[in-house]
Amino acid sequence: MELLVAAAIIGYIIYLRYYADLRTKSEKDVEKLQVGIQLYKAGQSVDALNFFERYLQKEPTSSVAYLYQAKCYRALGQLQEAIDALKKGESYDDTVADLHLEMGHILYDQQDYSAAYLEFDKAVFHAKGLDADAFQGRGTTRQHLENDEQAQQDLNRASSLRESERLMAATATPKSDVFFDRKLLSHTVVILINSVVLLVVIKNAPVIHLPYLLAAIAATVIGYLEPRKGWALAIIQAATLWLGYTFFTKTPQTSGARDLEAFGLYGSMILTFIGSFIGGVLKRQLIR
């Protein structure tokens, strides 16, 4: 039974990892390219460019890598190279809004307002109307094309989106640096109660299947509740089980009963760590 439960959980995690990840390829690439992106944002354009060129040697169809390669070229004043990189990125994935946004900025700077408008318009479309910069670019371009009424609508929309982003950032709950916060302490109380229940089951169960099953389920819950700190709760549960069994219970008289309880105790402690790891992975996959 315990093996079936563990196999089912592991199978579900594999499904989440490889089949239920609904992110697009571009969204996954952004995660992989964080080192280069941070270099670019820090103004280290040459180092960032080298990073993206190395990445493209391994992943030559990454539109996001071409996007940031173009950003680096633009920062270095190499505009034609930037345009070529953007066109190559669009040839692999034309739905990346930032490719069109970047191209729009370059064309706008070159005063090719008609072409810039088309790129900003594509950026608005592919960003599903949620990118303030795309509306800002399209609005300012429309001003040059003497389409003042629609230009003002775009600029108002850009301001509205930025205000919404500002409010969301202001109301976001800051992450606490305290390890033993109130949430972890409340979960610790739950784990202590569960440890007592599990210890009673170990002492009274006629077979090891019941404590093993309970330990596996409880440990998975530990990891799910605290995907980053579950190891601490696992240690608390394992220590509580051992201390409670060693100092607060009577040792059975027969060797068979002693062996049964020992298997139940130490097996449950091992499953606590395995299950907490699985639960943590499960939670992280669900929130991705």
Secondary structure, 3 states (H helix, E strand, C coil): CHHHHHHHHHHHHHHHHHCCCCCCHHHHHHHHCHHHHHHHHCCCHHHHHHHHHHHHHHCCCCHHHHHHHHHHHHHCCCHHHHHHHHHHHHHHCCCCHHHHHHHHHHHHHCCCHHHHHHHHHHHHHHCCCCCHHHHHHHHHHHHHCCCHHHHHHHHHHHHHHHHHHHHHHHHCCCCCCCCCCHHHHHHHHHHHHHHHHHHHHHHHCCCCHHHHHHHHHHHHHHHHHCCCCHHHHHHHHHHHHHHHHHHHCCCCCCHHHHHHHHHHHHHHHHHHHHHHHHHHHHHHHHCC
